[in-house]
């Protein structure tokens, strides 16, 4: 880092902390951007359901908060609420862990793991599922969150890393590691149509601008 003539950072947190720690003289903020395909806004054919995409290495699933998401689905199911979650992502050493967790919680009817999907399939799922849930313990940026916002989804996230730089006040924030709080946030997004639709509209506008 210190031997480079130019340092680029995708979030303000690392720009400020690394510049200070390494005494960088030529460091700049250079965030990720989305292709136009992710700026289509919501589909007119949407369903009130949840979606998440995460690479299925076990460490990544844990960092992304997927175990807590599954536990939140269990809590919501136990209240007698009809809930559907679609999961996608490249298979890895955590795939068996994921499927076993779904089975242990007895939520296989409420969850659907697709595995690897194409970009077009991902965009379609982001546009047709009302809510994108990514309760990560850390994010250096949150590209999938930005993609979901660009596709007009209501996002539920944790205020960690650079997530707030991406989401601003256009999402629902929860404490990382809390299935109970996550379940409450999901119910709020499910049942408060005005809140959900306002967040979708504002999220899309934030990314589009």
Buried (B, 14 or more C-beta within 10 A) or exposed (E): EEEEEEBEBBBEBBBEEBBEEEEBEEBEEEBBEBEEEBBBBBBEEBEBBBBBBBBBBBEBBBBBBBBBBBBBBBBBBEEEBEBBBBBBBBBBEBBEBBBEBBEEBEBEEBBBBBEEBEEEEBBBBBBBBBBBBBBBBBBBBBBBBBBBBBBBBBBBBBEBBBBBBBBEEBBBBBBBEBBEBBBBBBBBBBEBEEEBBEBBBBBBEBBEE
